[in-house]
Amino acid sequence: MWGDFLPMVALFFFMAFVNTIIDSLKDTLVVTSVGGGPQVIPFLTVYAVFPSSLLFFTLFSIGTQVFSRAALFNISISAFIAYFALFGGFLYPNHDVLHATGLEPILAALPPGLAGLGGMIRNWTFTTFYCISELWGDVVLSLMFWGLANDTTPMDRAKVLYPLFGIGANVAQVFSGKLLRFMGEYAVATDMSFRTQLQILLGICVGCSFCVLGVHAHIMRRARAAKRAAKAAEQAEMQARMSKIDLGTNGAGAAGSTPPTPPPKKKKKGMKFAEAMRFVTSSPQIRMLAVMSLSQGVCTTLLEFAWKSELRRLHPTPQAFSAFMGDVAAWTGITTVCLMLVSPYFFSKIGWTGVASTSPKLLLYGGTAFFVLATASHAFAPALSSAGFSGPVLAALAIGGAALYVLNRGCKFSLFKPAEEMVYIMLDKESRTKGKAAIDVVGAQTGKSSSSILQQLLLLLSAGNMTTILPVMMGFQLYILRGWLKSVVGLGNFYNENQHKIGYQSTLQSVEDVKGHGPPAQPAQGPAGAPSPS
């Protein structure tokens, strides 16, 4: 088991190391740049990240019909490597020339609520980096890693191994967070430019991406070897059984000893995007998983927008902002590792439903408290300033929002994601591949886009007044959380029912194995609703 477990942990380590660095860099570039700010993020999510997710899903659906999963993995990682090298070597060093500064008179004439749209257009190279960084998280961490895990992990081990896979990812978060903090402090102490800092970090990302390719190749070699060994063992067992039949019938069964030729495989037909969406909506389980993914994206985006608005006021420079995000990443890794170590206990004590409902309940109570306090800080800003409390209150909001962000991310990757993947294992192969691709890539971004559209409308109608925006965002989040919790209950019933059936079938199979190769006994009568063994 360790030979299968450790490579997956190492793979997740390198993937998450890259993700933490580029996630911090994308926020730093967009939030602290000239013409940027937190108000740019809602426009980026809708008009840049979401279309790029749709484009990727379309290309991925086509690629599944042309390439093997391993080849598609290598092609995707290689494309990310090429972009990181291009951005660090050419796009960022020349961004002052490449950015659309000539449009500033036109963009300045936009209403205050559309300033984020202007910043997205003006700083277009940062926009592309933001999109690629988001795709790395959705495609590499969610779709590709967990797709590989589903293909190579036996179901009887998933309940223990899935929560532990993320140990590598969160140890990586700790190291990458410390690296970001070190680079930020070193840049300030030595007067290093942010350009040099970014190029060093992206160079590390390129190196880790090559490590991802190497570890993935090792995992695939082991998987193919295990598959060949299993096939050889099956053929040997079949030949042994045929030999017994031949001896028992004096050769009468020799004519039937040759295994029948398997029918030719049907050629896969390409699945168009509209057909994929109809496929997703036709399955109740995929539909509930989609609701959970959408809700997670909506609520997380709303919280991050409010938190990063406060954080930019506290740390306006890219070095300070990046260093703070490094601390957040490190604490996220530490928290998630701790939760992962105890997650098997949680699964056994409070069950699938209890574990899967942890994230929405955290956002329900913690998120509501944050929105209330943030609204009060803006509504009573003059009084707080005159009393000399504006600085401490701002720091408290930034740190409190960071703590909520850390806990939310920790619960997502140590509890929510493993619980979600346990449901995928119980679905058919088509649902695991195409349904998972639609949910992980398109579904998550649809949730983020929905909340971003709401933020855009609020920014436009309120001219950027946070006192007006925050209460509406809180109400919308409470409504979404209601649907999220309802889907968790529905999937919990499905999981418990199918887990019972699978356990019953495994028990019957064990009985048959003990009986040997004699005449099959009549199947025992199982619990109500259990399938009859064949």
C-alpha positions in Angstrom: 0.0 0.0 0.0 2.9 2.4 0.8 4.2 2.0 -2.8 0.9 3.4 -4.1 0.3 5.9 -1.3 3.6 7.8 -1.2 3.8 8.7 -4.9 0.3 10.1 -4.7 1.3 12.2 -1.7 4.4 13.4 -3.5 2.4 14.3 -6.6 -0.1 16.3 -4.5 2.9 18.0 -2.8 4.3 19.4 -6.0 0.9 20.4 -7.4 -0.1 22.2 -4.3 3.3 23.9 -4.0 2.9 25.5 -7.4 -0.8 26.3 -6.6 0.1 28.2 -3.4 2.7 30.3 -5.1 0.7 31.3 -8.2 -2.4 31.9 -6.1 -0.6 34.4 -4.0 1.0 36.0 -7.0 -2.2 36.4 -8.9 -3.9 38.2 -6.0 -0.8 40.3 -5.5 -0.7 41.4 -9.1 -4.4 42.2 -9.5 -5.0 43.8 -6.1 -1.9 45.9 -5.7 -1.2 47.0 -9.3 -1.9 50.4 -10.8 -5.5 50.5 -11.9 -6.2 47.3 -10.0 -7.8 46.5 -6.7 -10.2 44.0 -5.2 -13.0 45.4 -7.4 -11.3 43.9 -10.4 -11.7 40.3 -9.2 -15.5 40.1 -9.8 -15.0 41.2 -13.4 -12.1 38.8 -13.9 -14.2 35.9 -12.6 -17.0 36.4 -15.0 -15.4 37.8 -18.2 -12.0 36.0 -18.1 -11.9 33.0 -15.8 -15.3 31.6 -16.6 -14.9 31.7 -20.4 -11.4 30.1 -20.0 -13.0 27.3 -17.9 -15.6 26.7 -20.6 -12.9 26.6 -23.3 -10.8 24.2 -21.3 -13.8 21.9 -20.6 -14.6 21.8 -24.3 -11.0 21.0 -25.2 -10.8 18.4 -22.4 -13.9 16.7 -23.7 -12.4 16.5 -27.2 -9.1 15.4 -25.8 -10.6 12.4 -23.9 -11.7 11.0 -27.3 -8.3 11.4 -28.8 -5.7 10.9 -26.1 -5.3 8.6 -23.2 -5.7 10.0 -19.7 -1.9 9.9 -19.2 -1.2 11.7 -22.4 -3.8 14.4 -21.7 -2.2 14.9 -18.2 1.2 15.4 -19.7 -0.1 17.8 -22.4 -1.9 19.9 -19.9 1.0 20.2 -17.5 3.4 21.1 -20.4 1.1 23.9 -21.4 1.2 25.4 -17.9 5.0 25.1 -17.9 5.2 27.0 -21.2 2.9 29.8 -19.9 4.9 30.2 -16.6 8.1 30.6 -18.6 6.5 33.1 -21.0 5.0 35.2 -18.2 8.2 35.4 -16.1 10.5 35.8 -19.1 8.6 38.2 -21.3 5.1 39.3 -20.3 5.8 40.7 -16.8 9.2 42.3 -17.6 7.4 44.2 -20.4 4.0 44.7 -18.8 4.4 48.5 -18.7 4.7 48.5 -22.5 2.2 45.7 -23.2 -0.6 47.0 -21.0 -3.3 49.1 -22.6 -2.3 52.4 -21.0 -3.5 54.3 -24.1 -7.1 53.5 -23.1 -6.8 55.2 -19.7 -8.8 58.3 -20.8 -11.7 56.1 -21.9 -11.5 53.9 -18.9 -11.4 56.9 -16.6 -14.8 58.0 -18.0 -16.4 54.8 -16.8 -18.8 54.9 -13.8 -17.1 54.2 -10.4 -18.8 50.8 -10.2 -17.1 49.7 -13.5 -13.6 50.7 -12.4 -12.8 47.0 -12.0 -13.7 46.3 -15.6 -11.4 49.0 -16.7 -8.6 47.5 -14.6 -9.1 44.1 -16.1 -8.8 45.5 -19.6 -5.9 47.8 -18.9 -3.8 45.1 -17.1 -4.5 42.3 -19.6 -1.3 40.4 -18.9 -2.2 40.1 -15.2 -5.7 39.0 -16.4 -4.2 36.1 -18.3 -2.0 35.1 -15.3 -5.1 35.2 -13.1 -6.9 32.9 -15.5 -4.1 30.4 -15.7 -3.6 30.4 -12.0 -7.3 29.6 -11.4 -7.2 26.9 -14.0 -4.3 25.2 -12.3 -6.3 24.9 -9.1 -9.5 23.7 -10.8 -7.8 21.5 -13.5 -4.7 20.1 -11.9 -5.6 19.9 -8.2 -9.2 18.9 -8.7 -9.8 17.3 -12.0 -6.5 15.6 -12.8 -5.3 14.6 -9.4 -8.5 13.2 -8.1 -9.3 11.6 -11.5 -6.0 9.8 -11.2 -6.8 8.8 -7.6 -10.2 7.4 -8.6 -8.5 5.3 -11.3 -5.7 3.9 -9.2 -7.2 3.6 -5.6 -9.3 0.6 -4.7 -12.6 1.5 -3.1 -11.9 -0.4 0.1 -8.9 1.8 0.8 -10.4 5.1 -0.3 -12.0 5.9 3.0 -8.6 5.9 4.8 -6.3 7.1 2.0 -8.4 9.9 0.4 -8.3 12.1 3.5 -4.6 11.4 3.9 -3.6 12.1 0.3 -3.8 15.8 1.1 -1.0 15.6 3.7 1.5 16.2 0.9 -0.5 19.1 -0.4 -0.7 20.9 2.9 2.8 20.3 3.9 3.6 22.0 0.5 1.4 24.9 1.6 3.4 25.3 4.7 6.7 25.3 2.9 5.5 27.5 0.0 3.9 29.9 2.5 7.2 30.2 4.4 8.9 30.8 1.1 6.6 33.6 0.2 7.1 35.2 3.6 10.9 34.9 3.3 10.9 36.3 -0.2 8.8 39.3 0.9 11.0 40.1 3.9 14.2 39.5 1.8 12.9 41.8 -0.9 12.3 44.6 1.6 15.6 44.1 3.3 17.7 44.0 0.1 15.6 46.4 -2.0 14.9 43.6 -4.4 12.4 44.5 -7.2 9.1 42.6 -7.3 10.0 41.6 -10.9 13.0 39.6 -9.6 11.0 38.2 -6.8 8.3 37.0 -9.2 10.8 35.5 -11.7 12.4 33.5 -8.9 9.1 32.2 -7.7 7.9 31.3 -11.2 11.2 29.5 -11.8 10.5 27.3 -8.8 7.0 26.7 -10.2 8.5 25.5 -13.5 10.8 23.1 -11.6 8.0 21.7 -9.5 5.8 21.2 -12.6 8.5 19.0 -14.1 8.5 17.0 -10.9 4.8 16.6 -11.4 5.4 15.0 -14.8 8.1 12.7 -13.4 6.0 11.5 -10.4 3.0 11.0 -12.7 5.1 8.9 -15.1 6.2 6.7 -12.1 2.6 6.2 -10.9 1.4 5.2 -14.4 4.2 2.7 -14.8 3.2 1.1 -11.5 -0.4 1.1 -12.4 0.3 -0.6 -15.8 2.5 -3.2 -14.1 -0.2 -3.9 -11.5 -2.8 -4.2 -14.3 -0.6 -6.7 -16.2 0.1 -8.7 -13.1 -3.6 -8.9 -12.3 -4.5 -9.9 -15.8 -1.8 -12.6 -15.8 -3.0 -14.0 -12.4 -6.6 -14.0 -13.8 -5.5 -16.0 -16.9 -3.5 -18.4 -14.8 -6.5 -19.0 -12.5 -8.8 -19.5 -15.6 -6.3 -22.0 -17.1 -6.2 -23.9 -13.7 -10.0 -24.1 -13.6 -10.1 -25.3 -17.2 -7.5 -28.0 -16.4 -9.7 -29.3 -13.6 -12.7 -29.3 -15.9 -10.7 -31.3 -18.6 -9.6 -33.9 -16.0 -13.1 -34.2 -14.6 -14.7 -34.8 -18.0 -11.8 -36.8 -19.6 -11.1 -34.1 -22.1 -14.7 -33.4 -23.0 -14.4 -29.8 -22.1 -11.2 -29.2 -24.1 -13.2 -27.8 -27.0 -14.5 -25.1 -24.8 -11.2 -24.3 -23.0 -10.3 -21.4 -25.3 -11.6 -18.2 -23.9 -14.1 -16.5 -26.2 -12.8 -13.6 -28.3 -13.9 -10.3 -26.6 -16.2 -8.2 -28.8 -14.6 -5.2 -30.5 -14.7 -2.0 -28.5 -17.1 0.5 -29.7 -15.7 3.7 -30.9 -16.4 6.6 -28.5 -18.5 9.4 -29.8 -17.5 12.9 -29.0 -19.6 14.6 -26.4 -20.7 18.1 -27.2 -20.9 20.7 -24.4 -24.7 20.9 -24.5 -24.9 17.1 -24.3 -22.5 17.1 -21.4 -24.7 19.6 -19.5 -27.8 17.5 -20.2 -25.9 14.5 -18.9 -25.0 16.3 -15.7 -28.6 17.4 -15.0 -30.0 13.9 -15.8 -28.2 12.3 -12.8 -29.6 13.2 -9.3 -26.2 12.6 -7.7 -24.2 14.6 -10.2 -26.9 17.4 -9.9 -26.5 17.5 -6.1 -22.7 17.4 -6.4 -23.0 20.4 -8.8 -25.1 22.3 -6.3 -22.5 21.7 -3.6 -19.7 22.8 -6.0 -21.7 25.9 -7.1 -22.5 26.9 -3.5 -18.9 26.4 -2.4 -17.7 28.7 -5.2 -20.4 31.4 -4.5 -19.8 31.5 -0.7 -16.0 31.4 -0.9 -15.9 34.2 -3.5 -18.2 36.4 -1.5 -16.1 36.0 1.6 -12.8 36.5 -0.2 -14.0 39.7 -1.9 -15.0 41.2 1.5 -11.8 40.0 3.2 -9.3 41.1 0.5 -11.0 44.5 0.4 -10.0 44.9 4.0 -6.6 43.3 3.5 -5.6 45.7 0.7 -6.3 48.7 3.0 -3.9 47.1 5.6 -1.1 46.0 3.1 -1.2 48.2 0.0 2.3 47.2 -1.4 2.9 44.0 -3.4 5.8 42.8 -1.1 3.7 43.2 2.1 0.6 41.8 0.5 2.5 38.8 -0.8 4.2 38.2 2.6 0.9 38.2 4.4 -0.6 35.8 1.9 2.4 33.6 2.5 1.5 33.5 6.2 -2.1 32.6 5.3 -0.9 29.8 3.1 1.4 28.4 5.8 -1.4 28.4 8.4 -3.8 26.9 5.9 -1.4 24.0 5.4 -0.9 23.4 9.1 -4.6 23.6 9.8 -5.5 21.2 7.0 -2.8 18.7 8.0 -4.2 18.6 11.5 -7.7 18.1 10.2 -6.6 15.4 7.8 -5.0 13.4 10.6 -8.3 13.4 12.5 -10.6 13.1 9.5 -10.8 9.3 9.5 -12.1 9.6 13.1 -14.6 12.2 12.0 -15.8 10.0 9.2 -16.3 7.1 11.6 -18.0 9.1 14.3 -20.2 11.6 12.6 -20.6 9.9 9.2 -20.4 11.2 5.7 -23.3 13.7 6.2 -21.7 15.2 9.3 -18.3 15.6 7.6 -19.7 17.0 4.4 -21.8 19.6 6.2 -18.8 21.0 8.1 -17.9 23.6 5.4 -21.3 25.1 5.0 -21.9 25.3 8.7 -18.5 27.1 9.2 -19.5 29.7 6.5 -23.0 29.9 8.0 -21.8 31.0 11.5 -18.3 32.4 10.9 -19.1 34.1 7.6 -22.2 35.8 9.0 -20.2 37.1 12.0 -17.5 38.5 9.6 -20.0 40.3 7.4 -21.8 41.8 10.4 -18.5 43.1 11.9 -17.3 44.4 8.5 -20.5 46.2 7.8 -20.4 47.8 11.3 -16.8 48.9 10.7 -17.7 50.8 7.5 -21.0 52.2 8.9 -19.3 53.6 12.0 -15.9 54.5 10.3 -15.9 58.2 11.3 -16.5 57.4 14.9 -13.9 54.7 14.9 -11.4 57.0 13.3 -12.0 59.9 15.7 -11.5 57.5 18.6 -8.3 56.1 17.2 -9.7 52.6 16.7 -9.8 52.4 12.9 -6.3 50.8 12.6 -6.9 48.1 15.2 -10.3 47.3 13.8 -8.9 47.0 10.3 -6.2 44.7 11.5 -8.7 42.6 13.4 -10.9 42.3 10.3 -7.9 41.3 8.1 -6.7 38.7 10.7 -10.2 37.5 11.5 -11.0 37.1 7.8 -7.7 35.3 7.3 -8.6 32.9 10.1 -12.0 32.2 8.5 -10.3 31.7 5.2 -7.8 29.3 6.7 -10.5 27.2 8.4 -12.7 27.2 5.2 -9.8 26.0 3.0 -8.8 23.4 5.6 -12.3 22.0 5.8 -12.6 22.0 2.0 -9.5 19.9 1.3 -9.5 17.7 4.4 -13.2 17.0 4.8 -15.3 18.4 1.9 -13.3 17.2 -1.1 -12.6 13.6 0.3 -16.3 13.3 1.1 -17.2 14.4 -2.5 -14.7 12.0 -4.0 -16.2 9.1 -2.0 -19.5 9.7 -3.8 -17.7 9.7 -7.2 -16.3 6.2 -6.6 -19.9 4.9 -6.3 -20.9 6.3 -9.7 -20.4 4.7 -13.1 -17.3 5.4 -15.2 -19.0 8.0 -17.4 -20.2 10.0 -14.4 -16.8 9.9 -12.8 -15.1 11.3 -15.9 -17.4 13.6 -17.9 -19.6 14.5 -14.9 -16.6 15.2 -12.7 -15.0 17.3 -15.4 -18.1 19.5 -15.8 -18.5 19.9 -12.0 -14.9 20.5 -11.0 -14.0 22.9 -13.8 -17.3 24.5 -15.0 -19.4 24.1 -11.9 -16.9 25.7 -9.5 -16.4 28.6 -11.9 -20.1 29.0 -12.4 -20.5 29.5 -8.7 -17.7 32.0 -8.6 -19.2 33.8 -11.6 -22.6 34.0 -10.1 -21.3 35.7 -7.0 -19.1 37.9 -9.1 -22.1 39.1 -11.2 -23.8 40.0 -7.9 -20.8 41.9 -6.8 -20.6 43.8 -10.1 -24.2 44.8 -9.8 -23.7 46.0 -6.2 -20.6 47.9 -7.1 -22.4 49.6 -10.0 -25.5 50.5 -8.1 -23.7 51.6 -4.9 -20.7 53.3 -6.7 -18.4 51.0 -4.6 -20.0 51.8 -1.2 -19.1 48.8 1.0 -21.6 49.7 3.6 -24.4 49.0 1.1 -22.7 46.0 -0.5 -21.9 43.9 2.5 -25.4 43.3 4.0 -26.7 42.2 0.6 -23.8 39.8 0.1 -24.5 38.3 3.5 -28.2 37.7 2.7 -27.3 36.1 -0.6 -24.8 33.8 1.1 -27.3 32.7 3.7 -29.7 31.7 0.9 -27.1 29.7 -1.0 -26.0 27.9 2.2 -29.6 26.6 2.6 -29.4 24.8 -0.8 -25.9 23.5 0.0 -27.0 21.9 3.2 -30.0 20.4 1.5 -27.8 18.7 -1.1 -25.5 17.4 1.6 -28.5 15.6 3.2 -29.6 14.1 -0.1 -26.2 12.8 -1.0 -25.7 11.5 2.5 -28.7 9.3 2.1 -27.4 8.1 -1.3 -23.9 7.4 0.2 -25.2 5.5 3.2 -27.5 3.4 1.1 -24.9 2.4 -1.5 -22.2 1.9 1.2 -24.6 -0.6 2.8 -25.1 -2.4 -0.5 -21.4 -2.6 -1.3 -20.7 -4.0 2.2 -23.4 -6.6 1.8 -22.1 -7.7 -1.6 -18.5 -7.9 -0.2 -19.8 -10.2 2.6 -21.5 -12.5 0.2 -18.4 -12.6 -2.0 -16.3 -13.6 1.0 -18.7 -16.4 1.8 -18.4 -17.7 -1.8 -14.6 -17.5 -1.6 -14.5 -19.7 1.5 -16.8 -22.3 -0.2 -14.2 -22.7 -3.0 -15.0 -23.9 -6.5 -17.7 -26.4 -5.7 -21.3 -26.0 -6.9 -22.6 -22.6 -6.0 -24.9 -22.4 -3.0 -28.2 -20.6 -3.2 -27.8 -16.9 -2.4 -28.7 -16.0 1.2 -31.5 -13.7 1.8 -30.0 -10.3 2.6 -31.4 -7.1 4.2 -34.3 -5.4 2.5 -33.3 -3.4 -0.5 -30.0 -5.3 -0.9 -29.2 -6.5 -4.5 -29.3 -10.2 -5.2 -25.8 -11.5 -5.9 -25.3 -13.0 -9.3 
